[in-house]
Amino acid sequence: MNQETAVRGGTVRGGPPPGTPRPVLVDASGPRRPDPLPAAGARARVRPRYRAILAVDIEGSTTRTDPVKAELRRTLYRLLEEAFNRAGIGRAYREEYVDRGDGALVLVHPFDEVPKTLLLHPVVPILSALLAEYNSAQVIASGGDRRIRVRVVVHAGEVQSDGHGNFGEALDVAFRLLDSAEAKSALRRTLAPLVLVVSEDIYYSIVRHGYEGIRADSYVPLVRLEVTGRRHQGWVLDAGASLAPAHRWTARTGLPGLTRRLRARAVGAGSRQAG
C-alpha cells in the first residue's frame, strides 16, 4: 500500500500503547476496491425446488387498448383464483401469481393433497367453463372486445429463484410450449375459450394413464421444440371439444371435430417428414 492510515486506536509509527486495539489499515491512495466475490458456499445455497407449473396467456392481448387490457387482466386473475379455489387448491398450496403482462404463472407446491392430476382435472375444465360463462355475457361494443380466450400450459420440474424472480430450464420449456405456433394455431381453430398444451413429462406420467376426468385419446402430439440441446414434445388438448361432460361445470362450447383434424394434421406432418 502507498499510504497506511489508522482507522481506530493508536498510530502506525512507533507502535500502539499497551492495551490499545490493533489498528485497521486501509489503502487510501487509490479507488475503493470492489467487494470480494461471494463464496462458493453462498452460491450453493441457491437450490432448485420442485413445482408443478401452470401458465396462462391471453389471445390477442396486443390488439387491445390499455384500458381493455387492464380489465381483462383483472378478470383473468379473478377466474384463475376461482378455478383453483373450486378445485380445492387454496393459497397455502401455491405461490403468489407471477404476472406476465398478458398472462400469469402459477407455481404449485408438491404436496400430496395437490397431485398434478388436479391441474388437468378439474382446474383446467373449471377455468374453461368460467371463461365460457364470462364470454357469453360480453357484448362487443365500440370500447373493444372483452372476451377472453387463453392458452394454458401444464408442466413440472425444478424451479430456481434468486430474489428477483423465477428461472430454470423447466420454466423455459413451459413458456416455449405456451408460446408455440402450434398452440396458438390450435386456439385459433376452435370456438372453445381455452386450449391446453402439456409437456411430454406430464403426458407420459399422467395423461396416458387416464386418471379420472383425463382422456388420453383427446391429446395430440403437435408441438416439437428444442431447449438446451434436448428435444421436447408438447401434447395439445382442446378443452371444449374433448373433456367429458360428466360435471356440470364442463365447458359446452367447441368444435367436436377439432381433435380429429389435429390428429390428421399431425399424421400428415409425420408422413411429409418421413418422405
C-alpha positions, 0 to 999 in steps of 0.5 A, spaced: 500 500 500 502 507 498 499 510 504 497 506 511 492 510 515 489 508 522 482 507 522 481 506 530 486 506 536 493 508 536 498 510 530 502 506 525 509 509 527 512 507 533 507 502 535 500 502 539 500 503 547 499 497 551 492 495 551 490 499 545 486 495 539 490 493 533 489 498 528 485 497 521 489 499 515 486 501 509 489 503 502 487 510 501 491 512 495 487 509 490 479 507 488 475 503 493 476 496 491 470 492 489 467 487 494 470 480 494 466 475 490 461 471 494 463 464 496 462 458 493 458 456 499 453 462 498 452 460 491 450 453 493 445 455 497 441 457 491 437 450 490 432 448 485 425 446 488 420 442 485 413 445 482 408 443 478 407 449 473 401 452 470 401 458 465 396 462 462 396 467 456 391 471 453 389 471 445 390 477 442 392 481 448 396 486 443 390 488 439 387 491 445 387 498 448 390 499 455 384 500 458 381 493 455 387 490 457 387 492 464 380 489 465 381 483 462 387 482 466 383 483 472 378 478 470 383 473 468 386 473 475 379 473 478 377 466 474 384 463 475 383 464 483 376 461 482 378 455 478 383 453 483 379 455 489 373 450 486 378 445 485 380 445 492 387 448 491 387 454 496 393 459 497 397 455 502 398 450 496 401 455 491 405 461 490 403 468 489 401 469 481 407 471 477 404 476 472 406 476 465 403 482 462 398 478 458 398 472 462 400 469 469 404 463 472 402 459 477 407 455 481 404 449 485 407 446 491 408 438 491 404 436 496 400 430 496 393 433 497 395 437 490 397 431 485 398 434 478 392 430 476 388 436 479 391 441 474 388 437 468 382 435 472 378 439 474 382 446 474 383 446 467 375 444 465 373 449 471 377 455 468 374 453 461 367 453 463 368 460 467 371 463 461 365 460 457 360 463 462 364 470 462 364 470 454 357 469 453 355 475 457 360 480 453 357 484 448 362 487 443 361 494 443 365 500 440 370 500 447 373 493 444 372 486 445 372 483 452 372 476 451 377 472 453 380 466 450 387 463 453 392 458 452 394 454 458 400 450 459 401 444 464 408 442 466 413 440 472 420 440 474 425 444 478 424 451 479 430 456 481 429 463 484 434 468 486 430 474 489 428 477 483 424 472 480 423 465 477 428 461 472 430 454 470 430 450 464 423 447 466 420 454 466 423 455 459 420 449 456 413 451 459 413 458 456 416 455 449 410 450 449 405 456 451 408 460 446 408 455 440 405 456 433 402 450 434 398 452 440 396 458 438 394 455 431 390 450 435 386 456 439 385 459 433 381 453 430 376 452 435 370 456 438 372 453 445 375 459 450 381 455 452 386 450 449 391 446 453 398 444 451 402 439 456 409 437 456 411 430 454 413 429 462 406 430 464 403 426 458 407 420 459 406 420 467 399 422 467 395 423 461 396 416 458 394 413 464 387 416 464 386 418 471 379 420 472 376 426 468 383 425 463 382 422 456 388 420 453 385 419 446 383 427 446 391 429 446 395 430 440 402 430 439 403 437 435 408 441 438 416 439 437 421 444 440 428 444 442 431 447 449 438 446 451 440 441 446 434 436 448 428 435 444 421 436 447 414 434 445 408 438 447 401 434 447 395 439 445 388 438 448 382 442 446 378 443 452 371 444 449 371 439 444 374 433 448 373 433 456 367 429 458 361 432 460 360 428 466 360 435 471 356 440 470 361 445 470 364 442 463 365 447 458 359 446 452 362 450 447 367 447 441 368 444 435 367 436 436 371 435 430 377 439 432 381 433 435 380 429 429 383 434 424 389 435 429 390 428 429 390 428 421 394 434 421 399 431 425 399 424 421 400 428 415 406 432 418 409 425 420 408 422 413 411 429 409 417 428 414 418 421 413 418 422 405 
